[in-house]
């Protein structure tokens, strides 16, 4: 039996300010730091020990991974942690930095909801979730993460709401039709328990 743990970064400054963040490199808030540490404590309590950690190159995910690993008593994995651009948040394009409520006032609630939750409709100048799945996360997962899963390794992937939602589609636990309802609370580990053949037998938030 092995484990794959998906962890969305703790609250960032732009989460707090209700802004579209995307590729913009913002840091964690004090609450986000606490969430990351708490995630590590939950992982430790669950008795999960990782063989490898993956993260995004963006500060909020990278720092979350380091804080969580340290809190879990696995800081020795930080030096070998793999950070890659393909695990970054989706690019919100022209919406990046805009207040979400003001954007709804400007473009309408329905249009903004489509940009945020549609699988294949891009915001102006940005990526849709389909782009994130097909152009970035799926190729990276297939080349780098899946082989370790097949070996029965315990893995941590600390990334972002949309890159992790992409992972759910790639893992086959969600589809483009159901992904809208999948939420990733900040700093809350999602644990997949896998059998010896790599089949998912359990899925739960800690």
C-alpha positions as CSV (number, residue, x, y, z in Angstrom):
1,X,0.0,0.0,0.0
2,X,1.2,3.5,-0.8
3,X,0.1,7.1,-0.6
4,X,-0.2,10.1,-2.9
5,X,-0.9,13.3,-1.0
6,X,-2.1,16.4,-2.8
7,X,-1.7,19.7,-0.8
8,X,-2.9,23.1,-1.9
9,X,-0.7,25.9,-0.6
10,X,-1.8,27.8,2.5
11,X,-3.7,31.1,2.2
12,X,-1.7,33.6,0.1
13,X,-1.8,37.3,0.3
14,X,-3.9,37.5,-2.8
15,X,-6.2,34.8,-1.6
16,X,-6.8,37.2,1.4
17,X,-7.2,40.2,-0.9
18,X,-9.7,38.2,-3.1
19,X,-7.6,38.7,-6.3
20,X,-7.0,36.4,-9.3
21,X,-3.4,35.3,-8.7
22,X,-2.3,32.8,-11.4
23,X,1.4,33.0,-12.2
24,X,1.9,36.0,-9.9
25,X,4.4,35.1,-7.2
26,X,2.9,36.1,-3.9
27,X,3.8,34.9,-0.4
28,X,1.8,33.2,2.3
29,X,-0.1,35.1,4.9
30,X,0.5,34.4,8.6
31,X,-2.7,32.2,8.4
32,X,-1.2,30.4,5.3
33,X,2.0,29.6,7.2
34,X,-0.1,28.2,10.1
35,X,-2.2,26.1,7.6
36,X,1.0,24.7,6.0
37,X,2.4,23.7,9.4
38,X,-0.9,22.2,10.5
39,X,-1.0,20.2,7.3
40,X,2.4,18.7,8.2
41,X,1.1,17.9,11.7
42,X,-1.9,16.0,10.2
43,X,0.4,14.1,7.9
44,X,2.6,13.1,10.8
45,X,-0.4,12.0,12.8
46,X,-1.6,9.9,9.9
47,X,1.8,8.2,9.9
48,X,2.6,9.0,6.3
49,X,6.3,9.1,5.4
50,X,7.2,10.4,1.9
51,X,9.8,9.1,-0.5
52,X,9.7,12.2,-2.7
53,X,8.0,15.6,-2.7
54,X,7.0,17.7,-5.8
55,X,6.0,21.3,-5.9
56,X,5.4,24.3,-8.0
57,X,8.1,26.9,-8.6
58,X,5.8,29.6,-7.2
59,X,6.6,30.7,-3.7
60,X,3.3,30.0,-2.0
61,X,3.3,26.3,-3.0
62,X,7.1,25.9,-2.5
63,X,7.1,27.4,0.9
64,X,4.0,25.4,1.9
65,X,5.8,22.2,1.0
66,X,8.8,23.1,3.1
67,X,6.7,24.1,6.1
68,X,4.6,21.0,5.9
69,X,7.6,18.7,5.5
70,X,9.3,20.3,8.5
71,X,6.2,20.1,10.6
72,X,5.8,16.5,9.6
73,X,9.4,15.8,10.8
74,X,10.5,15.1,7.2
75,X,12.6,18.2,6.5
76,X,15.4,15.9,5.2
77,X,13.3,15.7,2.0
78,X,13.5,19.5,1.3
79,X,16.9,19.3,-0.4
80,X,15.7,16.7,-2.9
81,X,12.3,18.3,-3.4
82,X,11.5,18.8,-7.1
83,X,10.0,22.1,-8.2
84,X,8.7,22.6,-11.7
85,X,6.8,25.3,-13.7
86,X,4.3,22.7,-15.0
87,X,2.8,22.4,-11.5
88,X,2.1,26.2,-11.3
89,X,-1.4,27.6,-11.0
90,X,-3.3,28.2,-14.2
91,X,-2.5,31.5,-15.9
92,X,-5.4,33.9,-15.4
93,X,-4.1,36.2,-18.1
94,X,-5.7,39.6,-18.2
95,X,-7.6,38.8,-14.9
96,X,-4.4,38.5,-12.9
97,X,-4.3,41.0,-10.1
98,X,-8.0,42.0,-10.4
99,X,-10.4,41.9,-7.5
100,X,-12.8,39.0,-8.1
101,X,-15.9,41.0,-6.9
102,X,-15.0,44.0,-9.1
103,X,-14.4,41.6,-12.0
104,X,-17.9,40.3,-11.5
105,X,-19.3,43.8,-11.5
106,X,-17.4,44.6,-14.8
107,X,-18.1,41.4,-16.8
108,X,-21.1,39.9,-15.0
109,X,-21.4,37.0,-12.5
110,X,-22.1,34.4,-15.2
111,X,-19.1,35.3,-17.4
112,X,-16.7,35.3,-14.5
113,X,-18.1,32.0,-13.3
114,X,-17.5,30.5,-16.8
115,X,-13.9,31.8,-16.8
116,X,-13.3,30.3,-13.3
117,X,-15.1,27.0,-13.6
118,X,-15.5,26.1,-17.3
119,X,-13.2,23.3,-18.4
120,X,-12.4,24.7,-21.8
121,X,-13.2,28.4,-21.8
122,X,-10.1,30.6,-21.4
123,X,-10.1,34.0,-19.6
124,X,-8.7,36.7,-21.9
125,X,-5.0,36.0,-22.4
126,X,-5.0,33.1,-20.0
127,X,-5.4,29.3,-19.7
128,X,-8.5,27.2,-19.2
129,X,-8.3,24.1,-17.0
130,X,-8.1,21.9,-20.2
131,X,-4.9,23.7,-21.1
132,X,-3.5,23.1,-17.6
133,X,-4.3,19.4,-17.9
134,X,-3.2,18.7,-21.4
135,X,-0.3,21.1,-21.9
136,X,1.4,21.0,-18.5
137,X,0.2,18.7,-15.7
138,X,-0.6,15.5,-17.6
139,X,2.8,15.4,-19.4
140,X,4.7,16.1,-16.2
141,X,2.7,13.6,-14.2
142,X,3.2,10.9,-16.8
143,X,7.0,11.5,-17.0
144,X,7.8,12.2,-13.4
145,X,5.1,11.2,-10.9
146,X,3.4,8.1,-12.3
147,X,6.6,6.1,-12.5
148,X,7.2,6.6,-8.8
149,X,3.6,5.7,-8.0
150,X,4.0,2.5,-10.0
151,X,7.0,1.7,-7.8
152,X,4.9,2.1,-4.7
153,X,6.5,5.3,-3.5
154,X,4.8,7.7,-1.1
155,X,4.6,11.1,-2.7
156,X,3.6,14.6,-1.8
157,X,2.5,17.1,-4.4
158,X,2.2,20.6,-3.1
159,X,0.7,22.9,-5.7
160,X,-2.3,25.0,-6.5
161,X,-6.1,24.8,-6.7
162,X,-6.2,24.4,-10.5
163,X,-3.1,22.3,-11.0
164,X,-4.4,19.9,-8.3
165,X,-7.9,19.9,-9.9
166,X,-6.0,18.9,-13.1
167,X,-4.4,16.0,-11.1
168,X,-7.9,14.8,-10.1
169,X,-8.9,14.5,-13.8
170,X,-5.6,12.8,-14.7
171,X,-6.1,10.3,-11.8
172,X,-9.5,9.5,-13.1
173,X,-11.4,10.4,-10.0
174,X,-13.1,13.5,-11.6
175,X,-14.1,14.3,-15.2
176,X,-14.3,17.6,-17.1
177,X,-18.1,17.4,-16.3
178,X,-17.7,16.8,-12.5
179,X,-14.5,18.9,-11.8
180,X,-16.5,22.1,-11.1
181,X,-17.7,20.6,-7.8
182,X,-14.2,19.6,-6.7
183,X,-12.8,22.0,-4.1
184,X,-9.3,22.2,-2.5
185,X,-9.3,24.0,0.8
186,X,-6.0,25.8,1.4
187,X,-3.5,23.8,3.5
188,X,-5.7,20.7,3.7
189,X,-4.0,17.4,2.6
190,X,-6.0,15.2,0.3
191,X,-4.7,11.6,0.7
192,X,-5.1,8.8,-1.9
193,X,-4.4,5.3,-0.6
194,X,-3.2,3.0,-3.4
195,X,-3.0,-0.8,-3.5
196,X,0.0,-2.8,-4.7
197,X,-1.2,-2.3,-8.3
198,X,-1.5,1.5,-8.0
199,X,-5.3,1.4,-7.9
200,X,-6.9,4.1,-5.7
201,X,-8.7,2.4,-2.9
202,X,-9.4,5.4,-0.6
203,X,-9.5,9.1,-0.9
204,X,-10.0,11.5,2.0
205,X,-9.0,14.9,3.4
206,X,-7.0,14.9,6.6
